[in-house]
Amino acid sequence: MEPSEVTSESDSLLPNEPCVASMSTPPRSVGKNKSGHILNNDSRNMIFHCYTYWRNREPERSVEDTSKFVAEMLGVSESTVFKVRREAKASSSSGGNLSTPSRKRPRNAEKRRRSTKYDSFTLCALRSCVHDFFRRNEIPTVEKITNEFSNRMDLPSLKRCAVRRLLAEIGFKYEKRCRNSLLIDRDDIVEWRLDSNILSFLDGMLITEALSPRNVAVNTVVKMDAPADFVSLQMVDAHVGFLFDVFTCAPVLRQV
């Protein structure tokens, strides 16, 4: 069966070319549209083409009846069909197609963005502040970084949430440490100390992640090559007990 050709001149939005109706390719439905949901350009073009098709096929119907029929068939409101018709009429005069409208942003949204408020100098100063903790062999936390950064001269004051987000943007991430361990003496050593006896000994042990916070900042930008047999960085604790408790720690590489 040959496809039928129908035309109409009652609507100014109808194209000049004849509309070809084929039963093998029925119009595709967009489903039930939610109120306030923004339709993309494909959905808008499909609504307009469906409206044009039924206006050509049944020209005796009015614009309101055709819009209501298309709205019920595609699961949208009648006002949406009328809006698409108006947009198609405006775009046909300019030679463009129906496009997805952009969502409205609040006023002065660009001025409140972190990329605009904090320049590269502030980000470099924040990165240098974190590296200072690494050079001092201290664990950088958000509270420590915020306090030290705020105490520096000629730098803007940052809040804790802003520091956390800026650290993520410049390449730092947080690793959660779930090990809660404590270095204590044996019971016999504690009793010996309570009796005011002089205790002098030298011993060594490995300490891994002891007395450390749960969340620490880790640099993901600068990477170092580690040997193949490298497992973890541990500390050798040399405990000397004589009048005072003296702890001396030295980093070593544990090998398997």
N, C-alpha and C positions, 0 to 999 in steps of 0.2 A: 504494500500500500504506500502510495506516495505521500510525503508529508504535506499538510495543508498550509496555505499561506493566507493570513488574514491581516488586514490593516485597518486603522482607524485614525481620524483626524480630529476627534473630539477633545483630546488631551494634549496639551503643549509639551508634556514630558515624553511622549512616545517618540521613538526614533523614526527617521525618515525611511530606513530600510524595512522591508517586510519581515515580520516575525515568523519564524519557522517553528511550528509545534510538532514535536516528535514524541510519540508514546513510549519509545524505548528509553528515554532519559527523563524520568519524572523529576519535578523539583525536590530538592533535598531539604528536610526540615531541620531547623536549628534547635528544636526542643523548647521547653518552657523557659522563658527568660525571666531571671530574677529582677525585682524592682531595684533600680539604681545601678545595675550592671552595665558596663560600657561595652557596646558591640564593636567588634573589630571590623576592618574594611571588607573582609570576605562575607561576613554576615550582612553588612549593609548592602553590598552589591547584590547578594542573593535576594534580599527583600525587595530591592528596586527591580530586579529582573523578573521576579515572580509577579510583582504588581503590573509591570509592563506586559507580561504574557497574558494575564487575565483581562486586562483592559483591551488588548487586541483580540482576544478570543470572544469576549462578550462585551462589545462596545455599547450595547443598550443599557448596561448597568451604569449607575452614577459613580462618581469618584468616591463618595462616602461608602456605598455598598461594597465596592471593590476593595477599599482599604480595610473594611471590617472583615471581609471574607479572607483576605491575605493575613490579617492579624490573627484570626482564629486558626488558620491553617499552619502558620509558622510559630505560634506560641508567643507572640509579642502583643503589645498594646496598639490600639489604633493611633495614639499619639506618636508612637515610634515610627509607624508607617508614614504618617504625615511629615515627620521630621526628616525622614530619609528622602521623601519626595522633594522637600524644600532644598535639602543639601544637594540632591542630584540636579535640580534646576540651577542652583548657584554654580555648581562645578561644571555643568555643561556650557555655561556662558564663558567660563575661563579655560575650558578645554582640559580640565583635570578629572581625576577619578575620586570616588568616595574613599576617604581615609579614616583611620581610627582617631578620634579626638584625644588630645593629650589631657591627662589629669591635672587639675589645678593645684598649684603649689601655694603654700602660705606666703604672705607678703614678707619680703626680706629674707626668704629662705636661703638664698645664695650667700648672703652676708653672715648667716649664722652657721655656715658649714665649717667644719674643722680645717679643711684644706684652704679656706679663705682666711679664717681667723688666725691660724698659726702658720707662719711661713717656714721655709727650709732652715733658717737659722735656729728657730725654736726646736725643730726636730733634731737637728745636729747636736744642740746643747743637751737635749734629753737623752740622746744616744750616748754622748760623752759622760753624762751622769751615771748611766748604768754601767759603762765600762770602768768608771772609777771604783765601783763596788767590786768588780772582778779583779782589778789590780790590787785592791786592799784585801782580797781573799774573804770578802763578806758576801752573804747571800742577799741579793737585791729583791726586796719585796715592794709592793705598791706603796705601802705606808712610808718606808724608808726613802724611796725615790721621790715621792711627793714632798716630803719634808725637806730633803736636801735641795731639791730643785727650787722650792719656794724661798729658801734662805739665800740663794745666789742673787747677785746684783744684776740689774739690767735685764731681767727675765720676767715674763708674765707669770702671774700666779695661776696655778693649775689645780683643779679639783681631782679627787681620787678617781672618779669615773673617767674624766678626760685623760688622765695619765694612762689608765688601763687601755683605753681605745687607741691612743697615740702609739703606745708600745706595740700593739698588734699591727698597726699600719706600717711601722718602720722595720718590722721583721722579727720581733720578739714574741715568744709564746710562753705559756705557763704550763709547767708540769706538776702534777699532783703527786706528792709523796705520802704514802699511806703508812709508812713504818714509824711507829712511835716507840723508840727505845731510849733507855737511860743507862748511863755508865755509873755503876755504884761499886762499893767495896764489898768484899765477902763479910759474912756475919762475924767470923772470928777476928777479922781485922778491925771491924767497928768496935767490938768489945775490947780489944787491945787498946784502941785509942781512948775509949771511955775511961779506962783505968789509968790514964795519964802516963802510959809507958812510952818510951822512946821507940819509934818504929822507923827503920831505915831499910829500904829495899829498892830494887830496880827491876822493872819488868817491862814487857812490851806486848801490845795487842793491836789488832786491826779494828778500826772503827769505820763503819759504813753507814752513812746517812743518819748518824746519831745527833740528837739535839738540833734538828733542822726543821724549818717551817714546812707546812704542807704544800704551799704554792710558791714557786720561785720563778723568776724570769730567766728564760734561756734564749740565747742568741741563735737565730736560724739563718742569718745572712752569711756570717763568717764561719766557714767550715774548715776543720783541721784534719789532716790525714793521720789516722791512728794505725799502729802496727796490727798485723793479722791476729796476734795472740793477745791483744789488748781486751780486757774484760771490763774493768771498772777502776775508777780512781778511789783509793782508800787511804786512810790515815794511820800511821804507826804512832801509838800513844806510849810514851815513855813516862812512867809514873814513879816519881821519887818521893818517898815520904820521910821527912825529917823536920820536925817542928811545924813546917808548912807543907801544904800540898802543892806541888809544882807539876804542871802538865806541859809537856813539850810534844808537839805534833809535827810530823814531817810527811809530805805526800809521797806515795809510792805507787807503782803500777803493779797490779796483781796479774800474774800470768798463770795460764792453765797448762 
